[in-house]
Amino acid sequence: MVECHRKHIGKHSFESFLAYMFFLPMFAAGPIERFDEFTKHRDHEFKNEHVWRGGTRIVYGLIKKFVIVDMFLGRQLTREVDIREMIPIFLPSYSLDKIVAKLDHLHPLVAWQFVINTYVKWYVDFSAYTDIAIGLGLLYGVTLGENFEWPFLASNIGDFWRRYHMSLSNWVQRYVYFPVLGSTRNATIAIFATMITIGLWHAGNLNFLVWGAYHAAFLWIHSAWTRWKRRRIGREDDENGRFTRLMQNPALPILGFVVTFFGVCASAVFPTTEDYGIKTGVRLGAALFGVHLTWR
């Protein structure tokens, strides 16, 4: 409706509209595809290339789902674990119930192991469904947009959201960020409105709302730092100023990667505890830094 109002969608048949509305591969987990993009990338002729590319992409998705996620990342310790035995591990992971039960004494490394494993598992699982959806789309002659581009290699939070769930990021940028920015002329309000929308898109509860606000704050800090850095470099007398040389240090992208990776993984404390409430999410977040909150 918005695109028609903007006159970005030309004449099309009712059959094309129905094909878009009931296109099964997009239903389960995306990618989110606009109607104009769907019609543009829809091929009405059968091609062997689509079968080969689509089948290969489906196999990639099945390997991710049933081998990487279910056999490795999704494994959990089934035996009862004493608090003294809860040491940092990667595979298998502790269950959420065990983590919540031990929050009063949880070791920070165990908490970090849990949130990192959780976020990586979510990403691989979601990207597996995306691979299957894109593969099925190709079998129908439709090339769906990509949804992920190695997000955990991002060097900053802005780069992360350009790589992670790209179809949703592009959608909210088009229909939330730019309209809010245009009406308020305030980038901060636009960022928070956009990320809170993404949070509530996942689930309409307080945990995901706080998760969206967390990422909005992360993006705002990065945006403020980027603006300050540009102004600071602009005040240098020449390109060989001390601050300019510091910003050209090859170690900075590595530091940015580390901060982004751990910062993104830390946000998992809110979605993963949605069944327990926001207080449990805050307690798990505090446990990451060795702080044990006792309030319920």
GUMARPA-188171 format. One line per field, with one value per atom (N, C-alpha, C): residue number from 1; x, y negated, z negated. Coordinates in steps of 0.001 Angstrom, whole numbers. Atoms other than C-alpha are relative to their C-alpha. Layout:
<recs>
nr	[NUM ...] .
x	[X ...] .
y	[Y ...] .
z	[Z ...] .
</recs>
This chain:
<recs>
nr	[1 1 1 2 2 2 3 3 3 4 4 4 5 5 5 6 6 6 7 7 7 8 8 8 9 9 9 10 10 10 11 11 11 12 12 12 13 13 13 14 14 14 15 15 15 16 16 16 17 17 17 18 18 18 19 19 19 20 20 20 21 21 21 22 22 22 23 23 23 24 24 24 25 25 25 26 26 26 27 27 27 28 28 28 29 29 29 30 30 30 31 31 31 32 32 32 33 33 33 34 34 34 35 35 35 36 36 36 37 37 37 38 38 38 39 39 39 40 40 40 41 41 41 42 42 42 43 43 43 44 44 44 45 45 45 46 46 46 47 47 47 48 48 48 49 49 49 50 50 50 51 51 51 52 52 52 53 53 53 54 54 54 55 55 55 56 56 56 57 57 57 58 58 58 59 59 59 60 60 60 61 61 61 62 62 62 63 63 63 64 64 64 65 65 65 66 66 66 67 67 67 68 68 68 69 69 69 70 70 70 71 71 71 72 72 72 73 73 73 74 74 74 75 75 75 76 76 76 77 77 77 78 78 78 79 79 79 80 80 80 81 81 81 82 82 82 83 83 83 84 84 84 85 85 85 86 86 86 87 87 87 88 88 88 89 89 89 90 90 90 91 91 91 92 92 92 93 93 93 94 94 94 95 95 95 96 96 96 97 97 97 98 98 98 99 99 99 100 100 100 101 101 101 102 102 102 103 103 103 104 104 104 105 105 105 106 106 106 107 107 107 108 108 108 109 109 109 110 110 110 111 111 111 112 112 112 113 113 113 114 114 114 115 115 115 116 116 116 117 117 117 118 118 118 119 119 119 120 120 120 121 121 121 122 122 122 123 123 123 124 124 124 125 125 125 126 126 126 127 127 127 128 128 128 129 129 129 130 130 130 131 131 131 132 132 132 133 133 133 134 134 134 135 135 135 136 136 136 137 137 137 138 138 138 139 139 139 140 140 140 141 141 141 142 142 142 143 143 143 144 144 144 145 145 145 146 146 146 147 147 147 148 148 148 149 149 149 150 150 150 151 151 151 152 152 152 153 153 153 154 154 154 155 155 155 156 156 156 157 157 157 158 158 158 159 159 159 160 160 160 161 161 161 162 162 162 163 163 163 164 164 164 165 165 165 166 166 166 167 167 167 168 168 168 169 169 169 170 170 170 171 171 171 172 172 172 173 173 173 174 174 174 175 175 175 176 176 176 177 177 177 178 178 178 179 179 179 180 180 180 181 181 181 182 182 182 183 183 183 184 184 184 185 185 185 186 186 186 187 187 187 188 188 188 189 189 189 190 190 190 191 191 191 192 192 192 193 193 193 194 194 194 195 195 195 196 196 196 197 197 197 198 198 198 199 199 199 200 200 200 201 201 201 202 202 202 203 203 203 204 204 204 205 205 205 206 206 206 207 207 207 208 208 208 209 209 209 210 210 210 211 211 211 212 212 212 213 213 213 214 214 214 215 215 215 216 216 216 217 217 217 218 218 218 219 219 219 220 220 220 221 221 221 222 222 222 223 223 223 224 224 224 225 225 225 226 226 226 227 227 227 228 228 228 229 229 229 230 230 230 231 231 231 232 232 232 233 233 233 234 234 234 235 235 235 236 236 236 237 237 237 238 238 238 239 239 239 240 240 240 241 241 241 242 242 242 243 243 243 244 244 244 245 245 245 246 246 246 247 247 247 248 248 248 249 249 249 250 250 250 251 251 251 252 252 252 253 253 253 254 254 254 255 255 255 256 256 256 257 257 257 258 258 258 259 259 259 260 260 260 261 261 261 262 262 262 263 263 263 264 264 264 265 265 265 266 266 266 267 267 267 268 268 268 269 269 269 270 270 270 271 271 271 272 272 272 273 273 273 274 274 274 275 275 275 276 276 276 277 277 277 278 278 278 279 279 279 280 280 280 281 281 281 282 282 282 283 283 283 284 284 284 285 285 285 286 286 286 287 287 287 288 288 288 289 289 289 290 290 290 291 291 291 292 292 292 293 293 293 294 294 294 295 295 295 296 296 296] .
x	[820 0 859 -891 2811 691 -711 4699 -942 982 1538 -278 230 924 1168 -1184 4490 188 -30 3824 1295 -1191 6781 -342 431 4729 -861 734 3550 -1171 1120 716 458 -319 620 -1302 1191 -1768 -374 474 -3880 694 -716 -2127 1372 -1300 1233 -142 237 -212 -251 279 -1565 1253 -1248 1758 905 -814 3487 -576 633 976 72 43 981 1274 -1255 4622 558 -263 5319 1413 -1347 9149 248 -223 8909 -736 879 6346 715 -537 8452 919 -985 11353 581 -522 11796 879 -193 13630 -1262 1109 11232 204 -138 10615 -1111 1003 8867 -595 694 6360 737 -702 8314 1268 -1190 11471 -378 472 9509 -286 339 8149 1232 -1204 11530 882 -898 13341 -742 786 10675 195 -240 11559 -1148 1147 8638 401 -466 10789 828 -764 12206 1456 -1425 16021 670 -738 18286 886 -852 20487 -714 767 17703 -61 72 17428 1324 -1313 21177 298 -275 21559 -955 982 18336 236 -246 19092 1237 -1225 22613 -245 284 21307 -836 802 18743 880 -913 21475 833 -744 23538 -852 879 20549 -256 252 19855 1230 -1224 23504 128 -55 23424 -980 1038 20175 215 4 20563 1379 -1340 24346 574 -649 25714 -859 861 22706 -437 583 21025 1049 -978 24145 1088 -1086 26562 -495 380 25269 -1235 1249 21883 75 -119 23199 57 -6 22669 351 -277 23897 -1312 1255 21112 94 -128 22543 -83 45 22146 1405 -1313 25003 73 -232 26300 674 -533 27258 1521 -1456 30874 509 -400 30908 -290 364 29581 1212 -1201 32822 -237 195 33160 225 -91 32500 -588 626 31505 -1040 928 29883 94 1354 27511 -222 266 25927 -905 937 24079 -1380 1361 20299 -322 411 18575 -491 511 16848 1139 -1145 20221 691 -626 21646 -806 860 18665 33 -8 18734 1268 -1289 22389 391 -351 22204 620 -543 23022 1496 -1417 26457 673 -479 27007 1359 -1315 30606 -140 121 31006 349 -382 32748 -1087 1118 29842 -1131 1046 27398 356 -424 29431 -89 107 29658 -1439 1411 25878 -534 572 25039 663 -670 27677 -538 538 26487 -1428 1398 22874 -106 111 23418 537 -544 25611 -986 985 23013 -1188 1111 20230 367 -423 22226 89 -156 23142 -1359 1325 19591 -817 772 18007 565 -596 20499 -262 346 19731 -1383 1347 16029 23 -111 16996 555 -558 19143 -1063 1044 16250 -1058 1000 13806 501 -565 16128 105 -90 16725 -1347 1347 13003 -492 402 12430 581 -633 14917 -680 707 13075 -1293 1206 10000 341 -395 12024 42 -32 12137 1312 -1255 15429 -267 235 14876 1292 -1167 17200 743 -806 20045 -377 380 19521 1193 -1173 23001 1270 -1293 26558 1096 -1019 28850 -72 168 27485 989 -903 29854 1435 -1284 32789 -61 184 31427 989 -967 33866 -651 738 31167 -1482 1403 27484 -797 668 26388 261 -362 28260 -730 723 26625 -1422 1389 23113 -106 -3 24111 229 -276 25047 -1014 867 22479 -1472 1433 18821 -202 -59 19400 -1357 1308 15885 -850 737 14362 632 -682 17018 -377 371 16260 -1463 1426 12517 -270 243 12573 709 -661 15054 -910 845 12629 -1310 1351 9380 -72 -8 10448 1061 -1095 13863 -140 64 13556 -1268 1167 9928 122 -156 10713 1054 -1045 13920 -519 540 12055 -979 1015 9312 559 -547 11473 1318 -1339 14842 945 -808 16342 431 -508 18580 -125 98 18501 -1388 1374 14708 -233 182 14819 671 -712 17403 -776 721 15468 -1342 1275 12145 205 -284 13713 334 -437 15393 -1067 1111 12435 -1042 896 10289 504 -570 12681 -198 210 12463 -1424 1414 8668 -448 305 8606 262 -305 10215 -1024 991 7846 -462 547 5549 69 -142 6965 1141 -963 9190 1438 -1369 12260 512 -434 12373 -7 -34 11543 1330 -1289 14601 1140 -1015 16631 158 -46 15712 619 -569 16541 1498 -1431 19902 771 -687 20859 -71 104 19586 1054 -1024 21853 1387 -1278 24752 252 -121 24103 210 -136 23745 1415 -1368 27095 984 -886 28775 -138 230 27178 635 -591 28245 1521 -1451 31790 496 -405 31965 -17 78 30828 1124 -1064 33261 1357 -1274 36126 241 -159 35486 321 -287 35411 1419 -1337 38560 1080 -965 40436 6 89 39175 729 -720 40833 1511 -1439 44232 631 -686 46746 375 -346 47768 -404 417 47120 873 -895 50003 -136 236 48483 -48 -63 48689 -1293 1278 44979 -285 200 44849 812 -833 47744 -575 607 46019 -1182 1167 42837 368 -455 44869 706 -650 46276 -744 671 45539 -635 593 44653 -1410 1320 41544 -1147 1088 39363 -148 71 40262 -685 662 39272 -1488 1401 36048 -755 616 35310 -280 162 35845 -1135 1037 33666 -1378 1285 30918 -492 396 30915 -522 425 30724 -1205 1145 28319 -1290 1184 25912 -417 324 26138 -593 528 25500 -1480 1424 22142 -915 824 20956 -604 553 20291 -1480 1406 16950 -929 911 15381 -31 -43 16557 -743 699 14878 -1411 1323 11565 -1064 978 9660 151 -244 11197 -223 225 10656 1259 -1100 12832 991 -919 14282 1050 -958 15860 1011 -921 17343 1037 -936 18882 978 -881 20258 1043 -958 21833 1010 -919 23303 1020 -929 24806 995 -879 26225 1146 -1087 28273 1219 -1085 30346 267 -288 30441 -853 908 27597 -1206 1104 24980 -1123 1162 21674 -928 831 19441 -1480 1426 16150 -697 782 13438 -1022] .
y	[1203 0 -1259 1161 -2405 -204 122 -1646 -434 465 -2078 -1487 1415 -5403 -842 712 -6412 140 -246 -5250 693 -773 -2872 1350 -1281 122 -284 224 180 964 -892 2110 1456 -1416 5790 787 -855 8705 447 -527 10035 1332 -1264 13372 -239 328 11745 -376 377 10257 1233 -1232 13658 858 -762 15328 -547 631 12843 272 -141 13076 1428 -1400 16885 759 -653 17563 707 -803 20372 -153 53 20179 -1183 1174 16714 101 1 17727 344 -543 19638 -984 847 17292 -1080 1029 14844 586 1442 13200 -810 913 10252 -596 427 9434 -990 953 6340 484 -456 6850 -408 443 4764 809 -829 6789 1415 -1347 10049 106 -44 9231 -220 268 7939 1245 -1159 11160 1314 -1205 13601 397 -513 15744 931 -799 17240 1207 -1134 19738 952 -1008 23005 -10 -36 23075 1057 -1017 25935 -622 688 23417 -205 205 22702 1278 -1278 26396 282 -262 26723 -951 976 23497 155 -160 24016 1250 -1242 27629 -88 165 26741 -845 888 23930 723 -770 26258 966 -919 28792 -752 808 26028 -260 281 25113 1213 -1225 28709 398 -306 29223 -922 944 26076 393 -271 27067 1322 -1322 30795 463 -395 31037 -1026 1007 27743 -369 448 26650 1165 -1071 29893 919 -959 32053 -655 652 29447 -1150 1186 26008 229 -202 27307 1022 -1004 30012 -655 520 29497 1124 -984 31212 453 -520 33485 407 -425 34587 -1201 1065 32563 -538 624 30104 -776 738 28897 -1323 1323 25230 32 -79 26196 645 -656 28215 -844 839 25398 -817 649 24519 -465 467 22625 1113 -987 24942 -624 475 24460 989 -1035 27732 1189 538 28914 -1154 1151 25906 384 -182 25619 -488 413 25332 -1312 1262 22035 211 -269 23603 113 -148 24527 -1336 1312 21084 -885 842 19313 479 -544 21648 -360 279 20759 -1474 1399 16999 -674 629 16139 236 -330 17753 277 -379 17994 -635 496 17688 -830 846 14853 732 -714 17163 969 -882 19605 -815 868 16736 -427 391 15537 1175 -1189 19069 221 -241 19350 -990 988 16060 80 -132 16550 1199 -1202 20077 -234 263 18868 -850 897 16018 647 -680 18077 1060 -1021 20869 -638 698 18402 -384 441 17030 1171 -1140 20420 618 -577 21719 -851 908 18657 -25 17 18595 1314 -1280 22288 -73 160 21500 -934 914 18605 707 -772 20911 886 -887 23350 -805 842 20540 -508 498 19062 1133 -1150 22542 387 -314 23284 -1064 1074 19882 174 -217 20672 1131 -1087 23926 -493 610 21747 -1128 1058 19331 -1377 1293 16576 -119 248 15133 -928 791 13984 -688 740 11450 729 -589 12486 -623 462 12160 -175 64 12575 -85 106 11675 16 -185 13040 -1105 1126 10680 -19 -12 11836 -391 570 10517 -1523 1451 6965 -698 757 4356 -1061 915 2165 374 -394 2344 -415 390 428 1004 -1027 2900 1305 -1215 5735 -5 47 4561 -166 -61 4157 1421 -1388 7839 988 -917 9366 -288 145 9982 -1201 1161 7639 -389 330 7907 -791 748 6736 -1372 1285 4027 -971 851 2683 -423 294 2880 -1120 1031 851 -1301 1228 -1579 -780 623 -2254 -518 325 -2343 -560 566 -3456 -1091 940 -5135 -1289 1198 -7487 -832 822 -8520 -731 650 -9210 -1101 1006 -11028 -1215 1104 -13098 -860 751 -14089 -669 552 -14737 -737 556 -15719 349 -416 -13823 1442 -1341 -10844 927 -829 -9629 603 -502 -9350 1044 -938 -7606 1336 -1244 -5070 800 -727 -4187 517 -456 -4009 1221 -1108 -1687 1272 -1208 714 538 -487 860 681 -669 1704 1398 -1319 4559 918 -802 5749 488 -377 5700 858 -869 7326 1458 -1370 10386 516 -409 10492 -1243 1170 8010 97 -35 8182 -923 956 6105 424 -473 8306 -396 361 7740 -1510 1462 4065 -520 401 3704 429 -458 5765 -996 994 3285 -1301 1234 323 155 -281 1947 -201 149 2181 -1440 1415 -1355 -824 720 -2632 308 -420 -644 -771 726 -2220 -1493 1428 -5696 -324 209 -5392 65 -112 -4228 -1209 1164 -7067 -1250 1165 -9657 52 -155 -8277 -313 236 -8345 -1490 1446 -11986 -738 660 -13033 280 -370 -11155 -824 785 -12917 -1453 1395 -16327 -134 53 -15521 112 -130 -14385 -1264 1219 -17464 -1172 1101 -19688 201 -231 -18082 -969 924 -20438 655 -720 -17767 1454 -1400 -14124 852 -763 -13040 -380 338 -14320 1242 -1131 -12148 808 -714 -11317 708 -616 -10640 1283 -1204 -8195 1101 -988 -6509 686 -573 -6023 876 -824 -4444 1264 -1197 -1788 1254 -1211 1659 852 -780 3015 -467 534 803 838 -854 2938 1292 -1215 5980 -305 413 4130 -224 216 3071 1307 -1319 6675 630 -612 7858 -676 739 5110 295 -258 5677 1403 -1398 9465 222 -227 9478 -875 859 6539 565 -609 8258 1257 -1233 11596 -294 355 9886 -344 368 8651 1211 -1214 12282 246 -215 12033 -362 418 10355 936 -916 12512 1398 -1378 15791 208 -121 15052 -559 624 13773 744 -763 16601 -242 254 15571 -1460 1404 11821 -833 933 8743 15 -4 9018 1093 -1091 12370 -370 451 10862 -965 948 8025 736 -769 10505 782 -731 12608 -960 997 9467 -435 368 8493 1118 -1146 12012 65 38 11459 -735 816 8990 333 -464 10970 -627 620 9034 902 -924 11238 -734 684 9452 1027 -975 11171 -298 313 9373 824 -851 11396 -848] .
z	[0 0 0 58 -882 1343 -1273 2329 1123 -994 4409 -181 284 2689 510 -488 3568 1507 -1451 7150 439 -326 7049 626 -562 8228 1227 -1238 11810 142 -250 13397 -125 177 12512 -42 -25 12741 -1406 1275 9900 -307 181 10460 -629 587 9648 -1469 1390 6468 -860 745 5366 -143 62 6215 -1095 1039 3930 -1390 1313 1070 -535 428 996 377 -361 1861 -1237 1190 -618 -566 591 -978 -930 854 -2580 -1328 1155 -5197 -1303 1250 -7737 -716 671 -8414 897 -889 -5567 1077 145 -3914 295 -271 -3879 1385 -1396 -237 353 -463 1117 1322 -1205 3925 1266 -1205 6425 234 -141 5706 429 -345 5953 1500 -1423 9420 875 -773 10590 126 30 9622 221 -285 10751 1465 -1344 13777 388 -424 15730 838 -801 17632 -853 728 16281 454 -305 16061 -864 751 15062 -1079 963 13298 -1328 1215 10810 -831 711 9938 -701 577 9353 -1159 1060 7371 -1174 1069 5428 -816 729 4561 -866 780 3437 -1235 1141 1221 -1053 957 -357 -786 684 -1151 -1039 964 -2802 -1244 1123 -4956 -864 758 -5962 -824 747 -6975 -1208 1119 -9089 -1100 971 -10766 -730 623 -11391 -469 428 -11772 -976 839 -13125 -1209 1098 -15195 -879 813 -16306 -615 509 -16713 -854 730 -18096 -865 770 -19099 -855 727 -20249 -1107 1044 -22544 -1373 1363 -26262 -968 1040 -29396 -619 527 -30581 -1460 1381 -33910 -933 983 -37088 -234 123 -37435 -1306 1233 -40770 331 -272 -40986 84 -25 -41655 1280 -1237 -38429 1237 -1142 -36230 414 -494 -34480 1430 -1374 -31183 1020 -1070 -28233 1250 -1232 -24612 491 -439 -23589 -940 -122 -24866 -976 849 -26551 -1160 1092 -29818 440 -335 -29568 -704 605 -30340 -1424 1346 -33363 -1006 910 -34890 -213 123 -34163 -943 844 -35771 -1446 1360 -38780 -756 643 -39446 109 -227 -38794 -1218 1203 -42411 -153 154 -42042 1347 -1328 -38288 309 -384 -37099 1283 -1202 -34532 1290 -1212 -32060 445 -343 -32235 627 -549 -31613 1423 -1345 -28613 957 -855 -27249 426 -297 -27454 1026 -915 -25702 1374 -1295 -22979 752 -631 -22289 487 -351 -22264 1257 -1145 -19795 1270 -1173 -17474 496 -379 -17535 704 -657 -16697 1422 -1325 -13793 979 -900 -12312 317 -195 -12811 969 -852 -11199 1415 -1336 -8333 726 -625 -7744 630 -559 -7297 1214 -1125 -5028 1231 -1114 -2872 639 -520 -2547 751 -652 -1706 1346 -1259 940 1015 -894 2386 566 -481 2583 967 -898 4137 1389 -1301 6888 766 -677 7632 641 -574 8279 975 -925 10408 -605 676 7780 -765 706 6549 -1173 1209 2970 -425 459 1387 -1101 1064 -882 -1340 1326 -4618 -932 874 -6113 841 -662 -5144 -1071 1032 -7866 -1049 930 -10556 -1150 1144 -13291 365 -402 -11262 53 -51 -11573 -929 789 -12852 -872 866 -14422 71 97 -15336 1236 -1238 -12236 1096 -975 -10073 -294 375 -12026 555 -460 -11189 1518 -1459 -7542 501 -362 -7584 -583 743 -9991 310 -312 -9012 923 -881 -6084 569 -568 -4687 -991 1018 -7980 -220 175 -8396 1115 -1129 -4921 -76 88 -5553 -1007 1018 -8799 359 -438 -7304 955 -1010 -4458 -576 463 -6444 -1420 1356 -9949 -118 252 -10041 821 -840 -7064 -250 320 -7782 -1337 1311 -11474 79 -153 -10555 765 -786 -7976 -783 746 -10408 -1248 1240 -13502 192 -237 -11980 -1149 1144 -14915 215 -288 -14167 -1202 1208 -17780 -132 76 -17804 1082 -1105 -14425 -290 332 -15631 -1028 1046 -18782 506 -554 -16911 883 -918 -14332 -749 699 -16751 -940 834 -19132 875 -940 -16106 323 -266 -15291 -1202 1197 -18893 -119 113 -18954 1180 -1136 -15507 -367 410 -17087 -1003 1005 -20070 -746 666 -21747 -1509 1450 -25257 -420 529 -27530 288 -231 -27036 1381 -1345 -23286 209 -76 -23720 -546 582 -25992 908 -950 -23501 1151 -1069 -20765 -476 546 -23013 -246 212 -23870 1304 -1287 -20195 493 -383 -19621 -725 761 -22408 544 -590 -20912 1296 -1270 -17498 -232 284 -19010 -468 479 -20826 1165 -1158 -17631 921 -855 -15646 -603 665 -18237 79 -85 -18262 1415 -1387 -14460 329 -259 -14329 -710 748 -17052 631 -616 -15356 1264 -1230 -12038 -304 362 -13708 -547 599 -15662 1069 -1093 -12552 852 -795 -10713 -621 665 -13342 0 -74 -12786 1007 -891 -11194 1314 -1220 -8697 -173 31 -7847 -907 854 -10078 -1472 1389 -13292 -877 930 -16405 -8 43 -16537 1324 -1313 -12799 118 -38 -13098 -887 901 -16047 667 -657 -14012 1193 -1108 -11221 -468 552 -13549 457 -498 -12007 -1099 1096 -15469 -329 341 -15726 564 -490 -13386 -798 820 -15483 -1323 1235 -18654 242 -332 -16947 167 -159 -16005 -1355 1320 -19602 -767 724 -21115 593 -661 -18537 -273 201 -18891 -1412 1384 -22685 -357 270 -22761 563 -609 -20367 -754 720 -22169 -1375 1320 -25519 62 -117 -24202 -57 46 -24163 -1370 1341 -27898 -61 46 -27143 777 -706 -24394 -589 461 -25883 -1312 1286 -29238 57 -110 -27880 -798 783 -29633 -1496 1421 -32965 -385 291 -32658 95 -218 -32354 -1151 1139 -35863 137 -202 -35053 1070 -1039 -31900 -544 607 -33916 -908 884 -36468 802 -841 -33701 611 -533 -32156 -1040 1070 -35512 -276 250 -35918 1002 -976 -32766 -538 548 -34780 -1471 1353 -38024 -1072 965 -39689 -166 265 -41346 -732 555 -41864 -622 714 -44401 103 -59 -43710 1079 -898 -42013 766] .
</recs>
